[in-house]
Amino acid sequence: MYVLIVYDIGEKRVNRVLKVCRRYLDWVQNSVLEGEITKTNLETLKSQLKRIIKVEEDSVRIYKLRTENDVNLEILGIDKKQVFDDGII
Amino acid sequence: MYVLIVYDIGEKRVNRVLKVCRRYLDWVQNSVLEGEITKTNLETLKSQLKRIIKVEEDSVRIYKLRTENDVNLEILGIDKKQVFDDGII
């Protein structure tokens, strides 16, 4: 499936959240990552995130799409997307 | 259509971008808005954004979906979404 994650995390925890998300997804913008991910890897990512975040302060929004084709992306200005090859998949 | 907007904007322009986006969409998180929008209103929003942003520095990602049903949203932590009644629609 294709997943878009946006987060709003307390300063102390934000780097850990970014690091965990980058194992599975591509960074596309400040606090935003996206990419193709398996159901199993998404479950792993979610359980890792749950261990880091403070549920009463932080927020992680996970938008799940069947496929990347369900979304039509348009960018105004620059595309900041970075793709790294250190992913698990 | 259903639209999700995430932006990464220079400090001087970020408040104007937020204000314009909030005319058409619901604020859901820092730098993230989403909502149902007509094609015409999206075109208007885009032309307003283009007038504000610096194309060589700022980035606005517009994810367009046919319908809200194409996306399955899961939230970890708190839901910060705010819905205001001061929209144009």
N, CA and C atoms of all chains as a GROMACS GRO file, in nm:
protein
  534
    1MET      N    1   0.084  -0.120   0.000
    1MET     CA    2   0.000   0.000   0.000
    1MET      C    3   0.087   0.125   0.000
    2TYR      N    4   0.025   0.239  -0.029
    2TYR     CA    5   0.100   0.364  -0.032
    2TYR      C    6   0.060   0.448   0.089
    3VAL      N    7   0.160   0.500   0.160
    3VAL     CA    8   0.132   0.568   0.286
    3VAL      C    9   0.197   0.706   0.290
    4LEU      N   10   0.121   0.798   0.348
    4LEU     CA   11   0.172   0.933   0.370
    4LEU      C   12   0.163   0.957   0.520
    5ILE      N   13   0.273   0.998   0.580
    5ILE     CA   14   0.274   1.024   0.724
    5ILE      C   15   0.312   1.169   0.750
    6VAL      N   16   0.229   1.238   0.828
    6VAL     CA   17   0.263   1.373   0.872
    6VAL      C   18   0.260   1.372   1.025
    7TYR      N   19   0.359   1.435   1.085
    7TYR     CA   20   0.362   1.431   1.231
    7TYR      C   21   0.388   1.568   1.292
    8ASP      N   22   0.341   1.581   1.415
    8ASP     CA   23   0.358   1.703   1.494
    8ASP      C   24   0.400   1.652   1.632
    9ILE      N   25   0.531   1.659   1.658
    9ILE     CA   26   0.590   1.587   1.771
    9ILE      C   27   0.672   1.683   1.856
   10GLY      N   28   0.668   1.664   1.986
   10GLY     CA   29   0.749   1.745   2.077
   10GLY      C   30   0.897   1.736   2.040
   11GLU      N   31   0.966   1.849   2.059
   11GLU     CA   32   1.104   1.864   2.015
   11GLU      C   33   1.198   1.751   2.061
   12LYS      N   34   1.173   1.704   2.184
   12LYS     CA   35   1.263   1.601   2.240
   12LYS      C   36   1.252   1.467   2.166
   13ARG      N   37   1.136   1.444   2.105
   13ARG     CA   38   1.112   1.313   2.043
   13ARG      C   39   1.116   1.316   1.890
   14VAL      N   40   1.118   1.437   1.833
   14VAL     CA   41   1.099   1.448   1.688
   14VAL      C   42   1.208   1.379   1.605
   15ASN      N   43   1.333   1.384   1.649
   15ASN     CA   44   1.439   1.321   1.572
   15ASN      C   45   1.428   1.169   1.570
   16ARG      N   46   1.382   1.114   1.684
   16ARG     CA   47   1.365   0.969   1.689
   16ARG      C   48   1.251   0.924   1.597
   17VAL      N   49   1.145   1.006   1.594
   17VAL     CA   50   1.031   0.975   1.506
   17VAL      C   51   1.075   0.979   1.359
   18LEU      N   52   1.150   1.082   1.323
   18LEU     CA   53   1.200   1.094   1.186
   18LEU      C   54   1.286   0.975   1.147
   19LYS      N   55   1.375   0.937   1.238
   19LYS     CA   56   1.467   0.826   1.212
   19LYS      C   57   1.391   0.695   1.186
   20VAL      N   58   1.292   0.668   1.268
   20VAL     CA   59   1.213   0.546   1.254
   20VAL      C   60   1.134   0.549   1.122
   21CYS      N   61   1.072   0.663   1.091
   21CYS     CA   62   0.992   0.673   0.968
   21CYS      C   63   1.080   0.655   0.844
   22ARG      N   64   1.202   0.707   0.850
   22ARG     CA   65   1.291   0.700   0.734
   22ARG      C   66   1.340   0.560   0.704
   23ARG      N   67   1.325   0.469   0.801
   23ARG     CA   68   1.360   0.330   0.773
   23ARG      C   69   1.266   0.269   0.668
   24TYR      N   70   1.145   0.323   0.661
   24TYR     CA   71   1.043   0.262   0.575
   24TYR      C   72   0.992   0.353   0.464
   25LEU      N   73   1.004   0.486   0.484
   25LEU     CA   74   0.942   0.579   0.390
   25LEU      C   75   1.043   0.684   0.343
   26ASP      N   76   1.007   0.754   0.236
   26ASP     CA   77   1.092   0.862   0.185
   26ASP      C   78   1.052   0.995   0.247
   27TRP      N   79   1.152   1.071   0.287
   27TRP     CA   80   1.128   1.204   0.340
   27TRP      C   81   1.090   1.293   0.223
   28VAL      N   82   0.980   1.367   0.235
   28VAL     CA   83   0.942   1.454   0.123
   28VAL      C   84   0.938   1.602   0.162
   29GLN      N   85   0.926   1.626   0.291
   29GLN     CA   86   0.919   1.764   0.339
   29GLN      C   87   0.931   1.759   0.491
   30ASN      N   88   0.961   1.873   0.551
   30ASN     CA   89   0.965   1.883   0.695
   30ASN      C   90   0.841   1.815   0.757
   31SER      N   91   0.861   1.712   0.840
   31SER     CA   92   0.753   1.640   0.909
   31SER      C   93   0.661   1.561   0.819
   32VAL      N   94   0.703   1.534   0.696
   32VAL     CA   95   0.619   1.457   0.603
   32VAL      C   96   0.704   1.350   0.533
   33LEU      N   97   0.654   1.227   0.537
   33LEU     CA   98   0.721   1.117   0.466
   33LEU      C   99   0.616   1.039   0.389
   34GLU      N  100   0.656   0.973   0.282
   34GLU     CA  101   0.561   0.894   0.208
   34GLU      C  102   0.631   0.780   0.138
   35GLY      N  103   0.554   0.682   0.094
   35GLY     CA  104   0.613   0.573   0.017
   35GLY      C  105   0.530   0.447   0.021
   36GLU      N  106   0.574   0.353  -0.061
   36GLU     CA  107   0.514   0.221  -0.068
   36GLU      C  108   0.560   0.143   0.055
   37ILE      N  109   0.468   0.075   0.119
   37ILE     CA  110   0.504  -0.001   0.239
   37ILE      C  111   0.414  -0.124   0.250
   38THR      N  112   0.469  -0.232   0.301
   38THR     CA  113   0.386  -0.351   0.321
   38THR      C  114   0.306  -0.335   0.450
   39LYS      N  115   0.198  -0.412   0.459
   39LYS     CA  116   0.114  -0.409   0.578
   39LYS      C  117   0.196  -0.444   0.703
   40THR      N  118   0.281  -0.543   0.688
   40THR     CA  119   0.364  -0.588   0.801
   40THR      C  120   0.460  -0.478   0.846
   41ASN      N  121   0.527  -0.415   0.749
   41ASN     CA  122   0.620  -0.308   0.785
   41ASN      C  123   0.548  -0.189   0.846
   42LEU      N  124   0.426  -0.161   0.799
   42LEU     CA  125   0.351  -0.051   0.858
   42LEU      C  126   0.315  -0.082   1.003
   43GLU      N  127   0.280  -0.207   1.030
   43GLU     CA  128   0.250  -0.246   1.169
   43GLU      C  129   0.374  -0.229   1.257
   44THR      N  130   0.489  -0.270   1.204
   44THR     CA  131   0.615  -0.255   1.278
   44THR      C  132   0.644  -0.108   1.304
   45LEU      N  133   0.630  -0.026   1.199
   45LEU     CA  134   0.654   0.117   1.213
   45LEU      C  135   0.561   0.178   1.318
   46LYS      N  136   0.433   0.141   1.314
   46LYS     CA  137   0.337   0.194   1.411
   46LYS      C  138   0.374   0.156   1.554
   47SER      N  139   0.416   0.032   1.572
   47SER     CA  140   0.450  -0.008   1.709
   47SER      C  141   0.576   0.063   1.757
   48GLN      N  142   0.669   0.090   1.664
   48GLN     CA  143   0.789   0.166   1.701
   48GLN      C  144   0.753   0.310   1.736
   49LEU      N  145   0.662   0.368   1.657
   49LEU     CA  146   0.620   0.506   1.684
   49LEU      C  147   0.549   0.517   1.818
   50LYS      N  148   0.463   0.418   1.845
   50LYS     CA  149   0.388   0.420   1.972
   50LYS      C  150   0.481   0.417   2.093
   51ARG      N  151   0.597   0.355   2.076
   51ARG     CA  152   0.693   0.349   2.187
   51ARG      C  153   0.764   0.483   2.209
   52ILE      N  154   0.768   0.565   2.104
   52ILE     CA  155   0.839   0.694   2.114
   52ILE      C  156   0.747   0.809   2.154
   53ILE      N  157   0.630   0.817   2.092
   53ILE     CA  158   0.547   0.937   2.109
   53ILE      C  159   0.478   0.945   2.246
   54LYS      N  160   0.443   1.069   2.283
   54LYS     CA  161   0.360   1.093   2.401
   54LYS      C  162   0.218   1.110   2.349
   55VAL      N  163   0.133   1.012   2.376
   55VAL     CA  164  -0.001   1.013   2.314
   55VAL      C  165  -0.086   1.134   2.351
   56GLU      N  166  -0.056   1.198   2.465
   56GLU     CA  167  -0.137   1.313   2.506
   56GLU      C  168  -0.083   1.445   2.450
   57GLU      N  169   0.030   1.442   2.382
   57GLU     CA  170   0.090   1.564   2.327
   57GLU      C  171   0.114   1.557   2.177
   58ASP      N  172   0.165   1.443   2.133
   58ASP     CA  173   0.208   1.430   1.993
   58ASP      C  174   0.094   1.381   1.904
   59SER      N  175   0.115   1.400   1.773
   59SER     CA  176   0.017   1.354   1.677
   59SER      C  177   0.087   1.302   1.551
   60VAL      N  178   0.049   1.182   1.511
   60VAL     CA  179   0.100   1.124   1.386
   60VAL      C  180  -0.021   1.086   1.303
   61ARG      N  181  -0.033   1.144   1.186
   61ARG     CA  182  -0.144   1.113   1.096
   61ARG      C  183  -0.093   1.022   0.985
   62ILE      N  184  -0.155   0.906   0.973
   62ILE     CA  185  -0.114   0.808   0.873
   62ILE      C  186  -0.225   0.795   0.769
   63TYR      N  187  -0.198   0.843   0.647
   63TYR     CA  188  -0.296   0.834   0.539
   63TYR      C  189  -0.261   0.713   0.454
   64LYS      N  190  -0.351   0.615   0.455
   64LYS     CA  191  -0.325   0.491   0.382
   64LYS      C  192  -0.405   0.486   0.253
   65LEU      N  193  -0.334   0.460   0.144
   65LEU     CA  194  -0.398   0.450   0.012
   65LEU      C  195  -0.371   0.310  -0.042
   66ARG      N  196  -0.463   0.259  -0.121
   66ARG     CA  197  -0.441   0.127  -0.182
   66ARG      C  198  -0.315   0.129  -0.268
   67THR      N  199  -0.305   0.232  -0.348
   67THR     CA  200  -0.192   0.244  -0.439
   67THR      C  201  -0.157   0.392  -0.462
   68GLU      N  202  -0.036   0.415  -0.508
   68GLU     CA  203   0.007   0.552  -0.534
   68GLU      C  204  -0.080   0.617  -0.642
   69ASN      N  205  -0.139   0.532  -0.728
   69ASN     CA  206  -0.222   0.584  -0.837
   69ASN      C  207  -0.352   0.648  -0.789
   70ASP      N  208  -0.390   0.621  -0.665
   70ASP     CA  209  -0.512   0.682  -0.610
   70ASP      C  210  -0.493   0.830  -0.580
   71VAL      N  211  -0.368   0.874  -0.581
   71VAL     CA  212  -0.342   1.014  -0.547
   71VAL      C  213  -0.271   1.084  -0.664
   72ASN      N  214  -0.311   1.207  -0.684
   72ASN     CA  215  -0.254   1.289  -0.789
   72ASN      C  216  -0.180   1.404  -0.720
   73LEU      N  217  -0.047   1.400  -0.728
   73LEU     CA  218   0.033   1.497  -0.655
   73LEU      C  219   0.074   1.614  -0.743
   74GLU      N  220   0.054   1.733  -0.691
   74GLU     CA  221   0.098   1.855  -0.761
   74GLU      C  222   0.184   1.933  -0.663
   75ILE      N  223   0.296   1.984  -0.712
   75ILE     CA  224   0.386   2.059  -0.623
   75ILE      C  225   0.399   2.203  -0.672
   76LEU      N  226   0.375   2.297  -0.582
   76LEU     CA  227   0.402   2.438  -0.613
   76LEU      C  228   0.536   2.471  -0.547
   77GLY      N  229   0.625   2.538  -0.620
   77GLY     CA  230   0.758   2.567  -0.566
   77GLY      C  231   0.848   2.448  -0.587
   78ILE      N  232   0.936   2.424  -0.490
   78ILE     CA  233   1.036   2.318  -0.508
   78ILE      C  234   0.991   2.184  -0.451
   79ASP      N  235   1.045   2.077  -0.511
   79ASP     CA  236   1.021   1.941  -0.461
   79ASP      C  237   1.141   1.906  -0.373
   80LYS      N  238   1.114   1.891  -0.242
   80LYS     CA  239   1.225   1.866  -0.149
   80LYS      C  240   1.253   1.718  -0.127
   81LYS      N  241   1.176   1.635  -0.196
   81LYS     CA  242   1.186   1.490  -0.172
   81LYS      C  243   1.328   1.436  -0.178
   82GLN      N  244   1.360   1.351  -0.081
   82GLN     CA  245   1.490   1.283  -0.078
   82GLN      C  246   1.464   1.134  -0.070
   83VAL      N  247   1.530   1.058  -0.154
   83VAL     CA  248   1.515   0.913  -0.148
   83VAL      C  249   1.650   0.855  -0.108
   84PHE      N  250   1.648   0.778  -0.001
   84PHE     CA  251   1.771   0.715   0.046
   84PHE      C  252   1.765   0.565   0.021
   85ASP      N  253   1.878   0.504   0.011
   85ASP     CA  254   1.881   0.360  -0.015
   85ASP      C  255   1.906   0.279   0.111
   86ASP      N  256   1.888   0.343   0.227
   86ASP     CA  257   1.914   0.269   0.350
   86ASP      C  258   1.786   0.211   0.409
   87GLY      N  259   1.682   0.202   0.327
   87GLY     CA  260   1.555   0.147   0.375
   87GLY      C  261   1.564  -0.002   0.398
   88ILE      N  262   1.465  -0.056   0.463
   88ILE     CA  263   1.462  -0.198   0.495
   88ILE      C  264   1.419  -0.280   0.374
   89ILE      N  265   1.325  -0.221   0.298
   89ILE     CA  266   1.268  -0.296   0.184
   89ILE      C  267   1.371  -0.306   0.069
   90MET      N  268  -1.364   1.702  -0.504
   90MET     CA  269  -1.251   1.615  -0.477
   90MET      C  270  -1.200   1.639  -0.334
   91TYR      N  271  -1.117   1.547  -0.286
   91TYR     CA  272  -1.063   1.561  -0.150
   91TYR      C  273  -0.914   1.594  -0.162
   92VAL      N  274  -0.872   1.695  -0.089
   92VAL     CA  275  -0.736   1.743  -0.103
   92VAL      C  276  -0.664   1.752   0.032
   93LEU      N  277  -0.537   1.715   0.027
   93LEU     CA  278  -0.450   1.727   0.143
   93LEU      C  279  -0.334   1.817   0.101
   94ILE      N  280  -0.311   1.921   0.179
   94ILE     CA  281  -0.201   2.013   0.147
   94ILE      C  282  -0.100   2.015   0.261
   95VAL      N  283   0.026   1.996   0.227
   95VAL     CA  284   0.133   2.011   0.326
   95VAL      C  285   0.231   2.113   0.271
   96TYR      N  286   0.275   2.204   0.357
   96TYR     CA  287   0.364   2.306   0.304
   96TYR      C  288   0.486   2.329   0.394
   97ASP      N  289   0.591   2.378   0.330
   97ASP     CA  290   0.716   2.410   0.397
   97ASP      C  291   0.755   2.548   0.340
   98ILE      N  292   0.726   2.651   0.419
   98ILE     CA  293   0.727   2.788   0.368
   98ILE      C  294   0.816   2.876   0.456
   99GLY      N  295   0.887   2.968   0.394
   99GLY     CA  296   0.969   3.063   0.471
   99GLY      C  297   0.884   3.139   0.572
  100GLU      N  298   0.946   3.167   0.685
  100GLU     CA  299   0.877   3.228   0.801
  100GLU      C  300   0.796   3.352   0.766
  101LYS      N  301   0.850   3.434   0.675
  101LYS     CA  302   0.784   3.560   0.641
  101LYS      C  303   0.652   3.539   0.568
  102ARG      N  304   0.638   3.425   0.500
  102ARG     CA  305   0.521   3.402   0.417
  102ARG      C  306   0.424   3.299   0.474
  103VAL      N  307   0.468   3.228   0.580
  103VAL     CA  308   0.390   3.112   0.626
  103VAL      C  309   0.250   3.148   0.678
  104ASN      N  310   0.237   3.261   0.744
  104ASN     CA  311   0.105   3.298   0.797
  104ASN      C  312   0.005   3.331   0.685
  105ARG      N  313   0.056   3.393   0.578
  105ARG     CA  314  -0.032   3.424   0.466
  105ARG      C  315  -0.077   3.296   0.394
  106VAL      N  316   0.015   3.201   0.385
  106VAL     CA  317  -0.020   3.072   0.322
  106VAL      C  318  -0.126   3.000   0.405
  107LEU      N  319  -0.106   2.998   0.536
  107LEU     CA  320  -0.205   2.934   0.624
  107LEU      C  321  -0.342   2.998   0.610
  108LYS      N  322  -0.345   3.132   0.609
  108LYS     CA  323  -0.471   3.206   0.601
  108LYS      C  324  -0.548   3.173   0.472
  109VAL      N  325  -0.475   3.170   0.363
  109VAL     CA  326  -0.537   3.140   0.234
  109VAL      C  327  -0.590   2.996   0.231
  110CYS      N  328  -0.509   2.902   0.278
  110CYS     CA  329  -0.551   2.761   0.278
  110CYS      C  330  -0.675   2.741   0.366
  111ARG      N  331  -0.681   2.813   0.477
  111ARG     CA  332  -0.793   2.795   0.570
  111ARG      C  333  -0.925   2.846   0.516
  112ARG      N  334  -0.920   2.926   0.410
  112ARG     CA  335  -1.044   2.969   0.346
  112ARG      C  336  -1.117   2.851   0.283
  113TYR      N  337  -1.038   2.749   0.244
  113TYR     CA  338  -1.096   2.638   0.167
  113TYR      C  339  -1.087   2.503   0.236
  114LEU      N  340  -0.990   2.489   0.328
  114LEU     CA  341  -0.964   2.357   0.386
  114LEU      C  342  -0.961   2.363   0.538
  115ASP      N  343  -0.968   2.247   0.600
  115ASP     CA  344  -0.960   2.239   0.747
  115ASP      C  345  -0.815   2.218   0.791
  116TRP      N  346  -0.777   2.292   0.892
  116TRP     CA  347  -0.643   2.275   0.949
  116TRP      C  348  -0.644   2.146   1.028
  117VAL      N  349  -0.546   2.060   1.004
  117VAL     CA  350  -0.543   1.933   1.078
  117VAL      C  351  -0.418   1.917   1.163
  118GLN      N  352  -0.315   1.991   1.128
  118GLN     CA  353  -0.190   1.981   1.201
  118GLN      C  354  -0.100   2.095   1.153
  119ASN      N  355   0.002   2.124   1.227
  119ASN     CA  356   0.100   2.223   1.186
  119ASN      C  357   0.141   2.200   1.039
  120SER      N  358   0.117   2.299   0.952
  120SER     CA  359   0.153   2.292   0.809
  120SER      C  360   0.076   2.190   0.726
  121VAL      N  361  -0.035   2.142   0.778
  121VAL     CA  362  -0.116   2.043   0.706
  121VAL      C  363  -0.264   2.082   0.710
  122LEU      N  364  -0.326   2.086   0.594
  122LEU     CA  365  -0.470   2.111   0.586
  122LEU      C  366  -0.532   2.009   0.492
  123GLU      N  367  -0.660   1.982   0.512
  123GLU     CA  368  -0.726   1.888   0.422
  123GLU      C  369  -0.874   1.920   0.413
  124GLY      N  370  -0.938   1.864   0.312
  124GLY     CA  371  -1.083   1.882   0.303
  124GLY      C  372  -1.136   1.864   0.163
  125GLU      N  373  -1.267   1.863   0.154
  125GLU     CA  374  -1.338   1.855   0.027
  125GLU      C  375  -1.329   1.991  -0.040
  126ILE      N  376  -1.300   1.993  -0.167
  126ILE     CA  377  -1.287   2.120  -0.238
  126ILE      C  378  -1.331   2.101  -0.383
  127THR      N  379  -1.392   2.203  -0.439
  127THR     CA  380  -1.428   2.193  -0.581
  127THR      C  381  -1.305   2.222  -0.666
  128LYS      N  382  -1.310   2.179  -0.790
  128LYS     CA  383  -1.201   2.202  -0.885
  128LYS      C  384  -1.176   2.352  -0.900
  129THR      N  385  -1.284   2.428  -0.910
  129THR     CA  386  -1.273   2.573  -0.926
  129THR      C  387  -1.206   2.638  -0.806
  130ASN      N  388  -1.251   2.599  -0.686
  130ASN     CA  389  -1.190   2.657  -0.566
  130ASN      C  390  -1.043   2.617  -0.551
  131LEU      N  391  -1.010   2.495  -0.593
  131LEU     CA  392  -0.869   2.454  -0.587
  131LEU      C  393  -0.784   2.539  -0.682
  132GLU      N  394  -0.838   2.568  -0.799
  132GLU     CA  395  -0.765   2.653  -0.894
  132GLU      C  396  -0.743   2.792  -0.834
  133THR      N  397  -0.848   2.846  -0.770
  133THR     CA  398  -0.838   2.976  -0.705
  133THR      C  399  -0.732   2.973  -0.595
  134LEU      N  400  -0.739   2.869  -0.511
  134LEU     CA  401  -0.642   2.854  -0.402
  134LEU      C  402  -0.500   2.848  -0.458
  135LYS      N  403  -0.480   2.769  -0.563
  135LYS     CA  404  -0.347   2.756  -0.621
  135LYS      C  405  -0.296   2.889  -0.675
  136SER      N  406  -0.382   2.965  -0.739
  136SER     CA  407  -0.334   3.093  -0.794
  136SER      C  408  -0.304   3.192  -0.681
  137GLN      N  409  -0.380   3.182  -0.571
  137GLN     CA  410  -0.350   3.268  -0.455
  137GLN      C  411  -0.217   3.226  -0.392
  138LEU      N  412  -0.193   3.097  -0.382
  138LEU     CA  413  -0.068   3.048  -0.324
  138LEU      C  414   0.052   3.088  -0.409
  139LYS      N  415   0.035   3.078  -0.540
  139LYS     CA  416   0.145   3.113  -0.631
  139LYS      C  417   0.186   3.259  -0.616
  140ARG      N  418   0.088   3.342  -0.580
  140ARG     CA  419   0.119   3.484  -0.562
  140ARG      C  420   0.198   3.509  -0.433
  141ILE      N  421   0.185   3.419  -0.336
  141ILE     CA  422   0.252   3.437  -0.206
  141ILE      C  423   0.389   3.371  -0.199
  142ILE      N  424   0.398   3.248  -0.249
  142ILE     CA  425   0.520   3.171  -0.224
  142ILE      C  426   0.639   3.216  -0.311
  143LYS      N  427   0.758   3.183  -0.261
  143LYS     CA  428   0.881   3.203  -0.340
  143LYS      C  429   0.912   3.067  -0.401
  144VAL      N  430   0.896   3.053  -0.531
  144VAL     CA  431   0.907   2.920  -0.594
  144VAL      C  432   1.044   2.855  -0.578
  145GLU      N  433   1.147   2.936  -0.556
  145GLU     CA  434   1.282   2.878  -0.543
  145GLU      C  435   1.316   2.841  -0.398
  146GLU      N  436   1.227   2.871  -0.305
  146GLU     CA  437   1.254   2.839  -0.163
  146GLU      C  438   1.145   2.755  -0.100
  147ASP      N  439   1.020   2.790  -0.129
  147ASP     CA  440   0.906   2.727  -0.062
  147ASP      C  441   0.858   2.603  -0.136
  148SER      N  442   0.780   2.522  -0.064
  148SER     CA  443   0.724   2.402  -0.125
  148SER      C  444   0.583   2.378  -0.072
  149VAL      N  445   0.491   2.358  -0.164
  149VAL     CA  446   0.353   2.322  -0.127
  149VAL      C  447   0.320   2.194  -0.202
  150ARG      N  448   0.288   2.089  -0.127
  150ARG     CA  449   0.252   1.961  -0.189
  150ARG      C  450   0.101   1.945  -0.180
  151ILE      N  451   0.038   1.927  -0.295
  151ILE     CA  452  -0.107   1.913  -0.301
  151ILE      C  453  -0.140   1.771  -0.345
  152TYR      N  454  -0.196   1.693  -0.252
  152TYR     CA  455  -0.234   1.555  -0.283
  152TYR      C  456  -0.383   1.554  -0.314
  153LYS      N  457  -0.416   1.522  -0.439
  153LYS     CA  458  -0.556   1.523  -0.481
  153LYS      C  459  -0.612   1.382  -0.491
  154LEU      N  460  -0.725   1.363  -0.425
  154LEU     CA  461  -0.793   1.233  -0.428
  154LEU      C  462  -0.932   1.252  -0.486
  155ARG      N  463  -0.984   1.150  -0.552
  155ARG     CA  464  -1.118   1.161  -0.608
  155ARG      C  465  -1.219   1.186  -0.494
  156THR      N  466  -1.205   1.109  -0.389
  156THR     CA  467  -1.298   1.119  -0.276
  156THR      C  468  -1.225   1.086  -0.145
  157GLU      N  469  -1.283   1.129  -0.036
  157GLU     CA  470  -1.224   1.102   0.095
  157GLU      C  471  -1.216   0.952   0.122
  158ASN      N  472  -1.306   0.877   0.056
  158ASN     CA  473  -1.309   0.731   0.076
  158ASN      C  474  -1.187   0.659   0.020
  159ASP      N  475  -1.111   0.727  -0.067
  159ASP     CA  476  -0.990   0.665  -0.122
  159ASP      C  477  -0.879   0.657  -0.018
  160VAL      N  478  -0.896   0.730   0.091
  160VAL     CA  479  -0.791   0.731   0.192
  160VAL      C  480  -0.843   0.679   0.325
  161ASN      N  481  -0.759   0.604   0.392
  161ASN     CA  482  -0.793   0.548   0.522
  161ASN      C  483  -0.698   0.614   0.623
  162LEU      N  484  -0.756   0.698   0.707
  162LEU     CA  485  -0.673   0.775   0.800
  162LEU      C  486  -0.667   0.710   0.938
  163GLU      N  487  -0.545   0.699   0.989
  163GLU     CA  488  -0.525   0.647   1.124
  163GLU      C  489  -0.441   0.750   1.199
  164ILE      N  490  -0.479   0.779   1.322
  164ILE     CA  491  -0.405   0.879   1.399
  164ILE      C  492  -0.345   0.815   1.524
  165LEU      N  493  -0.215   0.835   1.542
  165LEU     CA  494  -0.151   0.794   1.668
  165LEU      C  495  -0.136   0.919   1.753
  166GLY      N  496  -0.172   0.911   1.879
  166GLY     CA  497  -0.166   1.029   1.964
  166GLY      C  498  -0.295   1.109   1.949
  167ILE      N  499  -0.282   1.241   1.955
  167ILE     CA  500  -0.401   1.325   1.952
  167ILE      C  501  -0.439   1.370   1.811
  168ASP      N  502  -0.570   1.395   1.793
  168ASP     CA  503  -0.619   1.452   1.668
  168ASP      C  504  -0.632   1.602   1.689
  169LYS      N  505  -0.550   1.679   1.616
  169LYS     CA  506  -0.548   1.824   1.637
  169LYS      C  507  -0.643   1.898   1.545
  170LYS      N  508  -0.714   1.822   1.464
  170LYS     CA  509  -0.800   1.885   1.361
  170LYS      C  510  -0.894   1.992   1.416
  171GLN      N  511  -0.900   2.103   1.345
  171GLN     CA  512  -0.991   2.211   1.379
  171GLN      C  513  -1.077   2.240   1.258
  172VAL      N  514  -1.208   2.251   1.278
  172VAL     CA  515  -1.297   2.286   1.168
  172VAL      C  516  -1.359   2.420   1.201
  173PHE      N  517  -1.342   2.514   1.109
  173PHE     CA  518  -1.399   2.647   1.130
  173PHE      C  519  -1.514   2.669   1.032
  174ASP      N  520  -1.603   2.757   1.068
  174ASP     CA  521  -1.717   2.786   0.982
  174ASP      C  522  -1.698   2.912   0.901
  175ASP      N  523  -1.573   2.960   0.894
  175ASP     CA  524  -1.550   3.083   0.820
  175ASP      C  525  -1.503   3.057   0.678
  176GLY      N  526  -1.523   2.934   0.631
  176GLY     CA  527  -1.481   2.900   0.496
  176GLY      C  528  -1.570   2.966   0.392
  177ILE      N  529  -1.525   2.961   0.269
  177ILE     CA  530  -1.599   3.023   0.158
  177ILE      C  531  -1.717   2.936   0.117
  178ILE      N  532  -1.693   2.804   0.122
  178ILE     CA  533  -1.795   2.710   0.073
  178ILE      C  534  -1.915   2.706   0.169
   0.00000   0.00000   0.00000
